[in-house]
Amino acid sequence: MGSEKIMKCSIMDEVREMRRKISEEFGHDLSQLVAYYQELETEMRKSGKYKFVDPPNEKPGSEKVVFDSLVSVQFAPEEFEAIETLAKSRGISPGTLIREWVLEHIEAE
C-alpha cells in the first residue's frame, strides 16, 4: 500500500470516527442528526467563512443524465422523511443524495 493510500485510509477512518461520535451524541436518532447538521450548515453560512454552492434551478428542456441501472431501496417512513429533509436542504432529490452517499462509500473502500 502506498503512503498516499495509507493517508487516505487514516483520514477516512478519522472522518468515520467523528461521524460515529456525533451520531452517538444524538442517540443515533436520524431525525436529530439531520436537524443538527442543518443547524450547523445555517451557522456556517451565516459566519461568511465558508462558500456554499447552491445547485442551479433545473430548466425545462435541459439535458438530464440517464443511468443504465436502477435499484429499489426501501426505508421506514421516518428514515425517508429524514433523508428527504436533508436532501431538500441541499437542493437535491432524495435519490441523488442516496446515490452520493453510496458513491462516497464506494470511493472510501
ChimeraX attribute file (.defattr): number of C-alpha atoms within 10 A of each C-alpha:
attribute: neighborCount
match mode: 1-to-1
recipient: residues
	/A:1	5
	/A:2	6
	/A:3	8
	/A:4	9
	/A:5	10
	/A:6	11
	/A:7	11
	/A:8	12
	/A:9	14
	/A:10	12
	/A:11	13
	/A:12	15
	/A:13	13
	/A:14	12
	/A:15	12
	/A:16	12
	/A:17	12
	/A:18	12
	/A:19	12
	/A:20	12
	/A:21	13
	/A:22	14
	/A:23	16
	/A:24	12
	/A:25	12
	/A:26	13
	/A:27	11
	/A:28	13
	/A:29	13
	/A:30	17
	/A:31	17
	/A:32	15
	/A:33	19
	/A:34	17
	/A:35	14
	/A:36	15
	/A:37	13
	/A:38	16
	/A:39	12
	/A:40	12
	/A:41	16
	/A:42	11
	/A:43	11
	/A:44	14
	/A:45	13
	/A:46	10
	/A:47	9
	/A:48	9
	/A:49	8
	/A:50	9
	/A:51	8
	/A:52	11
	/A:53	6
	/A:54	10
	/A:55	9
	/A:56	7
	/A:57	7
	/A:58	9
	/A:59	7
	/A:60	6
	/A:61	6
	/A:62	7
	/A:63	8
	/A:64	7
	/A:65	5
	/A:66	6
	/A:67	6
	/A:68	4
	/A:69	5
	/A:70	6
	/A:71	5
	/A:72	4
	/A:73	7
	/A:74	8
	/A:75	9
	/A:76	7
	/A:77	9
	/A:78	11
	/A:79	14
	/A:80	15
	/A:81	15
	/A:82	19
	/A:83	21
	/A:84	18
	/A:85	18
	/A:86	21
	/A:87	18
	/A:88	13
	/A:89	15
	/A:90	17
	/A:91	14
	/A:92	14
	/A:93	16
	/A:94	19
	/A:95	13
	/A:96	11
	/A:97	18
	/A:98	15
	/A:99	12
	/A:100	12
	/A:101	12
	/A:102	12
	/A:103	12
	/A:104	11
	/A:105	11
	/A:106	9
	/A:107	8
	/A:108	12
	/A:109	8
